[in-house]
């Protein structure tokens, strides 16, 4: 997982460098690099959520289960 995180960080840094070079040339390619950066970040987050879902999702559900009574008391007041 840490290797994947490092690879994603390197890819994003390369895209940022290419984006900064493209901003001086034309506006259209800068938007392309921005979209590519967003796609890489979102796909990386989705991959991490999918692979760590067996640990992350039950913890989130238990947190919601504990916090729900407090939320209903606040709304009921």
Secondary structure, DSSP 8 states (H G I E B T S, - for coil): -HHHHHHHHHHHHHHHHHHHHHHHH-HHHHHHHHHHHHHHHHHHHHHHHHHSHHHHHHHHHHHHHHHHHHHHHHHH-
